[in-house]
């Protein structure tokens, strides 16, 4: 995908997101706001799983999966974000070194 296409899509997404509050000038009911707030976390988790465990159209298990698992444990144990990223990178690098020889 080219940069102009990415920028055009980003602009379109921003415009669609801005269009809702501009056209509909009323607040959502409290229940809807609670439900929409809950959607963000599973959507992000689904994106992480797809990017971690797939390669094109097929499921793969490579160094990315354990690296993300290490990062998840680090975040769960309340490690700083930079440390979680470094641990994931080190895990992936070590697995690449060990299994590509």
MIMARGU-254673 format. One record per residue: residue number from 1; residue in three letters; x, y, z of N, C-alpha, C, CB in turn. Coordinates in steps of 0.1 Angstrom, whole numbers, always signed. Glycine has a CB too. Example, Ala and Ser with C-alpha at 12.3 -4.5 7.8 and 13.67 -1.06 7.14 Angstrom:
MIMARGU-254673
{1, ala, {+132, -57, +78}, {+123, -45, +78}, {+132, -33, +78}, {+113, -45, +90}}
{2, ser, {+128, -22, +71}, {+137, -11, +71}, {+129, +0, +79}, {+141, -6, +57}}
end
This chain:
MIMARGU-254673
{1, unk, {+9, -12, +0}, {+0, +0, +0}, {+9, +12, +0}, {-10, +0, +12}}
{2, unk, {+5, +22, -8}, {+14, +34, -9}, {+10, +45, +2}, {+12, +41, -23}}
{3, unk, {+19, +54, +4}, {+17, +64, +14}, {+5, +73, +11}, {+29, +73, +16}}
{4, unk, {+3, +77, -1}, {-9, +85, -4}, {-22, +77, -1}, {-9, +89, -19}}
{5, unk, {-22, +64, -4}, {-34, +56, -1}, {-36, +56, +14}, {-33, +42, -7}}
{6, unk, {-26, +54, +22}, {-27, +53, +36}, {-32, +66, +42}, {-13, +49, +43}}
{7, unk, {-26, +77, +37}, {-31, +91, +42}, {-45, +93, +38}, {-22, +102, +36}}
{8, unk, {-49, +89, +26}, {-63, +91, +21}, {-73, +83, +30}, {-65, +87, +7}}
{9, unk, {-69, +70, +33}, {-77, +62, +42}, {-78, +68, +56}, {-72, +48, +42}}
{10, unk, {-67, +73, +61}, {-67, +79, +74}, {-76, +91, +74}, {-52, +83, +78}}
{11, unk, {-75, +99, +64}, {-84, +111, +63}, {-98, +107, +63}, {-80, +120, +51}}
{12, unk, {-101, +97, +55}, {-115, +92, +54}, {-120, +87, +67}, {-116, +82, +43}}
{13, unk, {-112, +80, +74}, {-116, +74, +87}, {-119, +86, +97}, {-106, +65, +93}}
{14, unk, {-110, +96, +97}, {-111, +107, +106}, {-124, +115, +102}, {-99, +117, +105}}
{15, unk, {-127, +117, +89}, {-139, +124, +85}, {-151, +116, +89}, {-139, +126, +70}}
{16, unk, {-151, +103, +88}, {-163, +95, +92}, {-165, +96, +107}, {-162, +81, +88}}
{17, unk, {-154, +96, +114}, {-155, +97, +129}, {-160, +111, +133}, {-141, +94, +136}}
{18, unk, {-156, +121, +127}, {-160, +135, +130}, {-174, +137, +125}, {-151, +145, +124}}
{19, unk, {-179, +130, +115}, {-192, +133, +110}, {-203, +129, +120}, {-194, +124, +97}}
{20, unk, {-202, +119, +127}, {-212, +115, +137}, {-216, +126, +147}, {-207, +103, +145}}
{21, unk, {-207, +131, +154}, {-210, +142, +164}, {-215, +155, +157}, {-199, +145, +173}}
{22, unk, {-211, +157, +145}, {-215, +169, +138}, {-229, +168, +133}, {-206, +172, +126}}
{23, unk, {-233, +156, +128}, {-246, +154, +122}, {-257, +151, +133}, {-246, +142, +112}}
{24, unk, {-253, +143, +143}, {-262, +139, +154}, {-258, +147, +166}, {-262, +123, +156}}
{25, unk, {-265, +157, +170}, {-261, +165, +181}, {-268, +161, +194}, {-264, +180, +177}}
{26, unk, {-267, +149, +197}, {-272, +144, +210}, {-263, +133, +215}, {-287, +139, +209}}
{27, unk, {-263, +132, +228}, {-255, +122, +235}, {-261, +108, +234}, {-252, +125, +249}}
{28, unk, {-253, +98, +233}, {-257, +84, +234}, {-262, +81, +248}, {-246, +74, +229}}
{29, unk, {-272, +72, +249}, {-276, +67, +262}, {-264, +61, +270}, {-287, +57, +261}}
{30, unk, {-264, +62, +283}, {-253, +58, +291}, {-250, +43, +288}, {-257, +59, +306}}
{31, unk, {-259, +35, +286}, {-257, +20, +284}, {-249, +19, +271}, {-270, +13, +283}}
{32, unk, {-252, +26, +260}, {-244, +25, +248}, {-230, +30, +250}, {-251, +34, +237}}
{33, unk, {-228, +41, +257}, {-215, +46, +260}, {-206, +35, +267}, {-215, +59, +268}}
{34, unk, {-212, +28, +277}, {-205, +18, +284}, {-202, +6, +275}, {-214, +12, +296}}
{35, unk, {-211, +2, +266}, {-208, -9, +257}, {-197, -5, +247}, {-221, -13, +250}}
{36, unk, {-198, +7, +241}, {-188, +11, +232}, {-174, +12, +238}, {-192, +24, +225}}
{37, unk, {-173, +15, +251}, {-161, +16, +258}, {-155, +2, +260}, {-162, +23, +271}}
{38, unk, {-163, -8, +261}, {-159, -22, +263}, {-154, -28, +250}, {-170, -30, +268}}
{39, unk, {-157, -23, +238}, {-154, -29, +225}, {-139, -26, +222}, {-162, -23, +214}}
{40, unk, {-133, -16, +227}, {-119, -12, +223}, {-109, -23, +227}, {-115, +1, +229}}
{41, unk, {-110, -28, +238}, {-100, -38, +243}, {-100, -51, +235}, {-102, -41, +258}}
{42, unk, {-112, -57, +233}, {-112, -70, +225}, {-108, -67, +210}, {-126, -76, +225}}
{43, unk, {-112, -56, +205}, {-108, -53, +191}, {-92, -52, +190}, {-114, -40, +186}}
{44, unk, {-86, -45, +200}, {-72, -44, +199}, {-65, -58, +201}, {-67, -34, +210}}
{45, unk, {-71, -66, +210}, {-65, -79, +212}, {-67, -88, +200}, {-73, -86, +224}}
{46, unk, {-78, -86, +193}, {-80, -94, +180}, {-69, -90, +170}, {-94, -92, +175}}
{47, unk, {-67, -77, +169}, {-57, -72, +159}, {-43, -77, +163}, {-57, -57, +159}}
{48, unk, {-40, -78, +176}, {-27, -83, +180}, {-25, -98, +176}, {-24, -81, +195}}
{49, unk, {-36, -105, +179}, {-36, -120, +176}, {-34, -122, +161}, {-48, -127, +181}}
{50, unk, {-41, -115, +153}, {-40, -116, +138}, {-26, -113, +133}, {-51, -108, +131}}
{51, unk, {-21, -102, +138}, {-7, -98, +134}, {+4, -107, +139}, {-4, -84, +138}}
{52, unk, {+1, -114, +151}, {+11, -122, +157}, {+11, -136, +151}, {+9, -123, +172}}
{53, unk, {-1, -142, +149}, {-2, -156, +146}, {-6, -159, +131}, {-13, -162, +154}}
{54, unk, {-6, -149, +122}, {-9, -152, +108}, {+2, -146, +99}, {-22, -147, +105}}
{55, unk, {+4, -152, +88}, {+13, -148, +78}, {+5, -148, +64}, {+26, -156, +77}}
{56, unk, {-1, -137, +61}, {-10, -137, +49}, {-23, -144, +52}, {-3, -144, +37}}
{57, unk, {-25, -155, +46}, {-38, -163, +48}, {-36, -175, +56}, {-43, -166, +34}}
{58, unk, {-25, -177, +62}, {-23, -190, +70}, {-18, -187, +84}, {-12, -199, +63}}
{59, unk, {-21, -196, +92}, {-17, -195, +107}, {-3, -200, +108}, {-27, -204, +115}}
{60, unk, {+5, -193, +115}, {+19, -196, +117}, {+23, -195, +132}, {+29, -188, +108}}
{61, unk, {+31, -203, +137}, {+37, -202, +150}, {+52, -200, +148}, {+33, -215, +159}}
{62, unk, {+56, -188, +151}, {+71, -185, +150}, {+75, -177, +163}, {+74, -177, +137}}
{63, unk, {+86, -171, +162}, {+91, -164, +174}, {+83, -152, +178}, {+105, -158, +170}}
{64, unk, {+73, -148, +170}, {+65, -137, +174}, {+55, -141, +186}, {+56, -132, +163}}
{65, unk, {+50, -153, +185}, {+40, -157, +195}, {+46, -158, +209}, {+35, -171, +191}}
{66, unk, {+58, -164, +211}, {+63, -164, +225}, {+68, -150, +229}, {+75, -173, +226}}
{67, unk, {+72, -141, +219}, {+76, -128, +223}, {+64, -120, +228}, {+82, -121, +210}}
{68, unk, {+53, -121, +221}, {+41, -114, +226}, {+36, -119, +239}, {+30, -115, +216}}
{69, unk, {+38, -132, +241}, {+34, -138, +254}, {+43, -133, +266}, {+35, -154, +254}}
{70, unk, {+56, -131, +263}, {+65, -125, +273}, {+61, -111, +276}, {+80, -126, +268}}
{71, unk, {+58, -103, +265}, {+53, -90, +267}, {+40, -89, +275}, {+52, -83, +254}}
{72, unk, {+31, -98, +273}, {+19, -98, +280}, {+21, -101, +295}, {+9, -109, +275}}
{73, unk, {+30, -110, +298}, {+33, -113, +312}, {+40, -101, +318}, {+42, -126, +313}}
{74, unk, {+49, -95, +311}, {+55, -83, +317}, {+45, -72, +320}, {+66, -78, +307}}
{75, unk, {+36, -69, +311}, {+26, -59, +313}, {+17, -63, +324}, {+18, -56, +300}}
{76, unk, {+13, -76, +325}, {+5, -81, +336}, {+11, -79, +349}, {+1, -96, +333}}
{77, unk, {+25, -81, +350}, {+32, -79, +362}, {+36, -64, +365}, {+45, -87, +362}}
{78, unk, {+30, -55, +356}, {+31, -41, +358}, {+46, -36, +355}, {+27, -37, +371}}
{79, unk, {+53, -42, +346}, {+66, -38, +342}, {+64, -25, +333}, {+74, -49, +334}}
{80, unk, {+73, -16, +333}, {+72, -5, +324}, {+71, -9, +310}, {+85, +5, +326}}
{81, unk, {+64, -1, +302}, {+62, -5, +288}, {+75, -7, +280}, {+54, +6, +281}}
{82, unk, {+84, +2, +282}, {+97, +0, +275}, {+104, -13, +278}, {+107, +12, +278}}
{83, unk, {+103, -17, +291}, {+109, -30, +295}, {+101, -42, +288}, {+108, -32, +310}}
{84, unk, {+88, -41, +287}, {+80, -51, +281}, {+84, -53, +266}, {+65, -48, +282}}
{85, unk, {+86, -41, +260}, {+90, -42, +245}, {+104, -48, +244}, {+90, -27, +239}}
{86, unk, {+113, -44, +253}, {+127, -49, +253}, {+127, -64, +255}, {+136, -42, +263}}
{87, unk, {+119, -69, +265}, {+118, -83, +268}, {+113, -91, +256}, {+110, -86, +280}}
{88, unk, {+103, -85, +249}, {+97, -92, +238}, {+107, -92, +226}, {+84, -85, +233}}
{89, unk, {+114, -82, +224}, {+124, -81, +214}, {+135, -91, +216}, {+130, -67, +212}}
{90, unk, {+140, -92, +229}, {+150, -101, +232}, {+146, -116, +231}, {+155, -99, +247}}
{91, unk, {+133, -118, +235}, {+128, -132, +233}, {+128, -136, +218}, {+114, -133, +239}}
{92, unk, {+123, -127, +210}, {+122, -130, +196}, {+136, -132, +190}, {+115, -119, +189}}
{93, unk, {+145, -123, +194}, {+159, -124, +188}, {+166, -138, +193}, {+168, -113, +193}}
{94, unk, {+164, -141, +205}, {+170, -154, +210}, {+164, -166, +203}, {+168, -155, +225}}
{95, unk, {+151, -166, +201}, {+145, -177, +194}, {+149, -178, +180}, {+129, -176, +195}}
{96, unk, {+151, -166, +173}, {+155, -166, +159}, {+170, -172, +159}, {+155, -152, +154}}
{97, unk, {+178, -168, +168}, {+192, -173, +168}, {+192, -188, +170}, {+200, -165, +179}}
{98, unk, {+184, -192, +180}, {+185, -207, +184}, {+179, -215, +173}, {+177, -209, +197}}
{99, unk, {+168, -211, +167}, {+161, -220, +157}, {+164, -218, +143}, {+147, -219, +159}}
{100, unk, {+173, -208, +139}, {+176, -206, +125}, {+190, -211, +122}, {+175, -192, +121}}
{101, unk, {+196, -218, +131}, {+210, -223, +129}, {+209, -237, +122}, {+218, -225, +142}}
end
